């Protein structure tokens, strides 16, 4: 039996790969050592041992900085892929060993977090007491980056996303309502036609919020053109560059937006789940409802395709649908 030289060669250890990957990311030994909780001498030794094992020079060391060699640039990609696969293996083993235990890093958009998290947290506390739920509130683009990079496990956000490698688990649809000052002619009315938006000064969230893009879509459906005060900004959304509705003022959050309405600066659109929380903060507001079919948005959980904990996430979605039924939403059946 003949054994090749390749099979006799020493294999790099995971510790060596982690050390090299950290240096490749930070290009600084002290920062890399701090990032992975290793002493600087140990990290330097691990990288040197990896170079000896592989028989190539990975780093170009000078007195002032660290650079990747050409071989180092190529092998850094491989090392990162190996470490990600090992992490996925450990995650899958943990999921098989004990469902609904360990950490679950949940990303939530700002226009959902204040209104749904009480229900989510209560459900997790009561039904999954051993689950370490870690909540991250970020805008959609950052959440998707976190999901695809492995920084986040599960997302709670508005869909459709249309992102390859991401599976959506629909939870519910909810209507938008019109929030106006007390003296507005549409305040408190029902059966408001969407076309009425053509005559309104609509206040929106800052760029980057998916709710802003949804509001602009509603305006476009209503045929909102050049009427109203102010400029017509363009918005970068999930579907590319978009022409927006006339806007004079924007806000970073729904609470500020509603207060601007109370101050008489215009009107805005709110999802039904936000109405009770946001409109009770001022007595200067009225809520109007659109004629059917009202403009809506869909909220879902989103996970990576082939996620190790797919079955858990599907079970969590089903439990959430039941827990959300008391809210002013239309709960959807499961899929995916």
Backbone torsions as a table, in degrees:
resi	resn	phi	psi	omega
1	UNK	NA	129.3	-178.9
2	UNK	-103.9	130.9	178.4
3	UNK	-107.5	127.6	-177.2
4	UNK	-71.2	158.8	176.4
5	UNK	-62.4	-30.9	-179.5
6	UNK	-64.1	-40.7	-178.2
7	UNK	-71.2	-24.9	179.3
8	UNK	-80.5	-19.8	-174.6
9	UNK	-64.7	143.3	177.5
10	UNK	-62.8	148.4	179.5
11	UNK	-100.4	141.3	176.5
12	UNK	-68.9	149.5	177.7
13	UNK	-90.5	161.5	177.1
14	UNK	-63.3	-35.4	178.6
15	UNK	-62.1	-40.1	178.1
16	UNK	-65.8	-42.5	179.3
17	UNK	-65.1	-40.3	178.1
18	UNK	-63.7	-41.9	180.0
19	UNK	-62.4	-48.1	-179.1
20	UNK	-65.1	-42.5	-179.8
21	UNK	-62.0	-38.6	178.7
22	UNK	-65.9	-42.6	178.0
23	UNK	-65.6	-40.0	179.0
24	UNK	-62.5	-34.0	179.9
25	UNK	-76.3	-44.1	-172.7
26	UNK	-95.1	-21.8	-176.3
27	UNK	51.3	38.2	-179.4
28	UNK	-160.3	123.3	-174.9
29	UNK	-65.2	-43.1	-177.4
30	UNK	-64.8	-45.8	180.0
31	UNK	-65.3	-39.2	179.0
32	UNK	-64.8	-42.2	179.7
33	UNK	-62.9	-42.2	179.5
34	UNK	-65.5	-36.2	-176.5
35	UNK	-65.7	-32.5	-177.6
36	UNK	-110.7	9.4	175.9
37	UNK	66.8	39.1	179.8
38	UNK	-123.4	147.8	176.4
39	UNK	-68.4	153.4	-177.7
40	UNK	-63.8	-42.0	177.0
41	UNK	-61.8	-39.5	179.3
42	UNK	-65.3	-39.4	179.4
43	UNK	-65.3	-45.2	178.4
44	UNK	-59.9	-41.4	178.6
45	UNK	-65.3	-37.8	-179.6
46	UNK	-66.9	-40.9	179.2
47	UNK	-66.5	-42.6	178.5
48	UNK	-62.4	-39.6	178.3
49	UNK	-65.7	-36.8	177.6
50	UNK	-65.7	-42.1	177.1
51	UNK	-60.3	-40.7	179.3
52	UNK	-67.2	-41.0	180.0
53	UNK	-64.2	-43.0	-177.1
54	UNK	-83.1	-21.6	-179.2
55	UNK	75.6	25.3	178.7
56	UNK	-136.0	156.9	174.7
57	UNK	-90.3	120.6	-176.6
58	UNK	-94.4	-30.3	-173.9
59	UNK	-126.1	148.1	170.5
60	UNK	-107.8	110.8	-174.0
61	UNK	-99.3	129.9	172.0
62	UNK	-123.8	176.7	-179.5
63	UNK	-71.6	-16.0	-173.7
64	UNK	-114.2	-26.8	-177.2
65	UNK	-156.4	172.2	179.2
66	UNK	-119.0	132.9	177.7
67	UNK	-124.9	150.6	173.4
68	UNK	-80.0	135.4	172.2
69	UNK	-73.4	166.8	175.3
70	UNK	-54.0	-42.0	176.8
71	UNK	-65.9	-38.0	179.3
72	UNK	-62.6	-39.3	178.9
73	UNK	-62.0	-41.4	180.0
74	UNK	-69.9	-44.0	-175.8
75	UNK	-76.9	-21.1	176.9
76	UNK	-62.6	-37.2	178.1
77	UNK	-64.3	-43.3	179.3
78	UNK	-65.7	-42.4	-179.1
79	UNK	-62.0	-42.3	179.1
80	UNK	-63.0	-41.2	179.9
81	UNK	-64.4	-40.6	178.1
82	UNK	-61.6	-45.8	-178.7
83	UNK	-65.3	-37.4	177.5
84	UNK	-65.1	-39.5	178.9
85	UNK	-67.1	-38.1	176.6
86	UNK	-63.9	-41.5	177.1
87	UNK	-61.8	-40.9	178.1
88	UNK	-65.0	-38.9	177.2
89	UNK	-61.1	-44.4	-179.9
90	UNK	-66.1	-39.0	179.2
91	UNK	-64.8	-41.3	179.8
92	UNK	-67.4	-39.2	178.0
93	UNK	-63.1	-39.7	179.0
94	UNK	-65.9	-40.9	-179.2
95	UNK	-64.6	-40.9	179.7
96	UNK	-69.0	-37.3	-175.8
97	UNK	-68.5	-42.8	-174.3
98	UNK	-155.0	92.6	177.7
99	UNK	-59.6	148.3	178.1
100	UNK	57.6	38.9	170.0
101	UNK	-129.3	169.4	-179.0
102	UNK	76.0	-167.4	-175.1
103	UNK	-86.9	142.0	169.9
104	UNK	-130.2	112.1	-176.2
105	UNK	-92.2	104.8	-174.4
106	UNK	-101.6	122.4	174.8
107	UNK	-96.3	136.7	-176.2
108	UNK	-135.3	137.7	176.5
109	UNK	-75.7	152.4	-175.7
110	UNK	-62.8	-26.9	-179.1
111	UNK	-85.8	5.8	174.7
112	UNK	-118.6	-39.3	-170.4
113	UNK	-50.7	-52.5	-174.3
114	UNK	-66.9	-20.4	-170.4
115	UNK	-103.6	-27.1	-179.9
116	UNK	-106.3	-23.7	-176.4
117	UNK	-58.9	-37.9	176.9
118	UNK	-55.3	-40.7	178.3
119	UNK	-69.0	-43.2	-179.5
120	UNK	-62.2	-47.9	-176.9
121	UNK	-65.6	-38.7	178.6
122	UNK	-65.5	-41.1	178.4
123	UNK	-62.0	-47.7	-178.9
124	UNK	-63.2	-42.0	-179.6
125	UNK	-62.3	-42.6	-174.7
126	UNK	-80.0	-40.8	-171.6
127	UNK	-99.0	-30.0	-175.9
128	UNK	-127.8	65.6	-173.2
129	UNK	-64.6	-20.6	-179.1
130	UNK	-92.2	1.6	-179.8
131	UNK	-87.7	127.2	178.9
132	UNK	-92.5	89.7	-177.4
133	UNK	-81.4	123.3	179.1
134	UNK	-117.3	117.5	-172.5
135	UNK	-100.3	134.3	177.6
136	UNK	-127.4	116.1	179.2
137	UNK	-95.2	116.5	-178.7
138	UNK	-149.8	165.4	176.1
139	UNK	-74.8	163.8	-169.9
140	UNK	-55.5	-46.0	-176.6
141	UNK	-60.3	-42.5	179.1
142	UNK	-67.6	-37.3	178.8
143	UNK	-63.9	-43.2	-180.0
144	UNK	-65.3	-38.0	175.8
145	UNK	-62.6	-42.0	179.4
146	UNK	-65.3	-36.7	179.4
147	UNK	-68.9	-47.6	-176.2
148	UNK	-70.7	-27.7	179.4
149	UNK	-85.0	-11.2	-178.9
150	UNK	93.2	0.5	178.1
151	UNK	-70.2	-30.1	177.8
152	UNK	-121.9	153.7	-177.6
153	UNK	-101.0	-35.3	-170.8
154	UNK	-150.2	145.4	-179.5
155	UNK	-121.4	150.0	173.3
156	UNK	-124.6	109.2	-169.5
157	UNK	-162.4	177.6	179.3
158	UNK	-82.5	141.7	179.7
159	UNK	-128.4	167.4	11.9
160	UNK	-82.5	152.0	179.7
161	UNK	-98.9	-39.6	-179.1
162	UNK	64.4	36.9	-177.4
163	UNK	-107.9	123.1	177.8
164	UNK	-59.6	141.5	178.5
165	UNK	82.7	5.7	179.5
166	UNK	-122.5	128.0	179.8
167	UNK	-103.9	131.9	179.7
168	UNK	-100.5	135.6	176.3
169	UNK	-115.6	91.9	-174.3
170	UNK	-59.5	139.2	178.7
171	UNK	-108.9	-54.4	-176.9
172	UNK	-161.8	162.2	168.1
173	UNK	-107.4	146.9	175.5
174	UNK	-140.4	146.4	-179.9
175	UNK	-80.1	155.5	166.6
176	UNK	-93.0	147.1	175.2
177	UNK	-123.5	161.2	179.9
178	UNK	-97.7	126.1	178.6
179	UNK	-108.7	126.6	-174.2
180	UNK	-131.7	164.2	169.8
181	UNK	-68.3	166.7	-177.1
182	UNK	-58.7	-37.4	-173.3
183	UNK	-90.5	11.1	-178.1
184	UNK	-80.1	138.0	-177.2
185	UNK	-62.6	-22.4	178.5
186	UNK	-93.8	-2.4	-177.4
187	UNK	-61.6	127.2	176.3
188	UNK	77.7	2.5	-177.2
189	UNK	-83.2	156.7	170.7
190	UNK	-113.7	159.8	177.7
191	UNK	70.7	32.8	179.4
192	UNK	-74.0	126.3	177.1
193	UNK	-74.3	148.0	178.8
194	UNK	-59.7	-30.3	-177.8
195	UNK	-61.8	-18.9	179.1
196	UNK	-63.3	-21.8	179.6
197	UNK	-63.9	-19.9	-179.6
198	UNK	-61.0	-29.0	-174.3
199	UNK	-98.8	4.0	-170.5
200	UNK	-105.7	149.9	171.3
201	UNK	-90.4	98.6	-172.4
202	UNK	-90.3	125.0	177.1
203	UNK	-92.8	136.3	-173.8
204	UNK	-127.5	163.8	172.5
205	UNK	-72.5	163.7	177.1
206	UNK	-62.6	161.3	176.2
207	UNK	-60.3	145.6	-178.1
208	UNK	106.8	-22.1	177.2
209	UNK	-85.6	129.6	180.0
210	UNK	-65.1	-27.8	179.7
211	UNK	-64.8	-31.3	175.2
212	UNK	-62.7	-47.2	179.9
213	UNK	-62.4	-38.8	178.6
214	UNK	-64.3	-41.1	178.0
215	UNK	-63.7	-40.3	178.2
216	UNK	-65.7	-36.6	176.2
217	UNK	-61.7	-42.4	178.9
218	UNK	-61.8	-41.6	179.5
219	UNK	-63.8	-41.6	179.4
220	UNK	-64.3	-38.9	177.6
221	UNK	-63.1	-33.1	179.8
222	UNK	-80.1	-5.1	-179.9
223	UNK	77.3	28.9	-178.9
224	UNK	-70.2	121.3	-177.9
225	UNK	-111.0	-120.3	-172.1
226	UNK	-92.9	0.0	-179.8
227	UNK	-73.5	156.2	-177.6
228	UNK	100.7	166.4	-174.8
229	UNK	-87.7	153.5	165.9
230	UNK	94.8	-168.2	-173.6
231	UNK	-88.9	172.6	176.3
232	UNK	-119.3	89.7	-177.7
233	UNK	-75.4	160.3	172.3
234	UNK	-98.9	149.7	-176.0
235	UNK	-124.6	134.4	172.6
236	UNK	-88.3	111.7	179.1
237	UNK	-118.9	-171.9	-178.2
238	UNK	-62.5	-25.3	-178.0
239	UNK	-99.3	17.3	179.8
240	UNK	101.1	-162.7	-175.4
241	UNK	-74.0	136.4	-174.8
242	UNK	-130.4	143.6	175.0
243	UNK	-86.7	129.2	-172.9
244	UNK	-96.1	174.9	175.4
245	UNK	-83.8	163.2	177.9
246	UNK	-60.8	129.0	-177.0
247	UNK	-138.6	133.4	175.0
248	UNK	-108.6	-26.1	-175.5
249	UNK	-140.9	140.6	174.3
250	UNK	-128.0	168.2	-179.3
251	UNK	-141.1	157.1	-178.8
252	UNK	-81.9	-19.4	-177.9
253	UNK	-148.6	163.2	-177.4
254	UNK	-65.1	-34.0	180.0
255	UNK	-60.6	-45.8	177.7
256	UNK	-65.3	-40.9	-179.4
257	UNK	-58.4	-45.2	-179.0
258	UNK	-66.7	-37.0	177.7
259	UNK	-66.6	-33.2	175.0
260	UNK	-64.9	-37.1	175.8
261	UNK	-64.9	-45.0	179.6
262	UNK	-59.8	-30.8	178.7
263	UNK	-81.2	1.0	174.8
264	UNK	87.9	14.9	-177.3
265	UNK	-82.7	-11.1	-179.2
266	UNK	160.5	-159.0	177.4
267	UNK	-125.5	170.1	177.5
268	UNK	-149.7	170.5	175.6
269	UNK	-108.5	134.0	176.6
270	UNK	-124.9	141.8	169.2
271	UNK	-69.2	148.8	-174.5
272	UNK	-57.6	-34.8	-178.7
273	UNK	-65.4	-19.8	-178.2
274	UNK	-93.4	-12.6	-170.1
275	UNK	-62.6	-50.1	-174.9
276	UNK	-61.4	-43.3	-178.4
277	UNK	-67.6	-46.7	-170.0
278	UNK	-82.1	-36.9	-174.4
279	UNK	-82.3	-17.2	178.6
280	UNK	-78.5	-4.6	179.7
281	UNK	-82.0	-7.3	179.8
282	UNK	-146.6	144.2	176.4
283	UNK	-92.9	7.9	-177.0
284	UNK	-102.6	24.5	-174.6
285	UNK	-126.7	149.7	170.7
286	UNK	-131.6	154.4	-178.6
287	UNK	-117.6	129.1	177.1
288	UNK	-113.7	151.7	-175.1
289	UNK	-120.0	138.7	-176.1
290	UNK	-80.1	156.1	173.6
291	UNK	-67.1	153.6	179.5
292	UNK	-75.4	143.0	-5.1
293	UNK	-78.2	127.1	-179.7
294	UNK	-71.3	153.2	172.9
295	UNK	-62.3	139.7	-173.8
296	UNK	-134.6	168.8	166.2
297	UNK	-134.8	156.8	179.4
298	UNK	-113.2	134.0	179.1
299	UNK	-112.2	137.7	-176.3
300	UNK	-147.1	163.3	163.6
301	UNK	-87.8	149.3	177.6
302	UNK	-133.7	137.8	-179.2
303	UNK	-137.2	165.7	175.8
304	UNK	-71.7	143.7	173.0
305	UNK	-60.6	130.3	-179.7
306	UNK	77.3	19.2	179.0
307	UNK	-57.3	138.2	-178.3
308	UNK	-60.1	-30.9	-176.5
309	UNK	-103.3	28.8	-176.3
310	UNK	-52.2	-46.9	-178.1
311	UNK	-62.4	-38.9	177.6
312	UNK	-63.2	-44.5	-177.8
313	UNK	-65.1	-36.7	177.3
314	UNK	-66.7	-39.7	177.0
315	UNK	-65.7	-40.3	177.7
316	UNK	-62.9	-41.1	178.7
317	UNK	-61.3	-43.5	179.4
318	UNK	-63.2	-42.1	178.7
319	UNK	-65.4	-38.2	179.1
320	UNK	-64.8	-40.9	179.3
321	UNK	-56.5	-43.1	179.2
322	UNK	-67.7	-41.3	-178.4
323	UNK	-67.1	-26.6	-176.0
324	UNK	-87.7	-4.7	-176.3
325	UNK	-58.7	-33.0	178.0
326	UNK	-68.3	-15.0	-179.1
327	UNK	-79.5	160.2	-179.0
328	UNK	-77.1	64.6	-177.7
329	UNK	-136.4	168.5	174.8
330	UNK	-109.3	102.2	-176.9
331	UNK	-67.6	139.5	-175.8
332	UNK	-104.1	160.4	173.8
333	UNK	-75.9	161.7	-178.5
334	UNK	-76.3	159.8	174.0
335	UNK	-155.8	179.5	-179.0
336	UNK	62.1	NA	NA
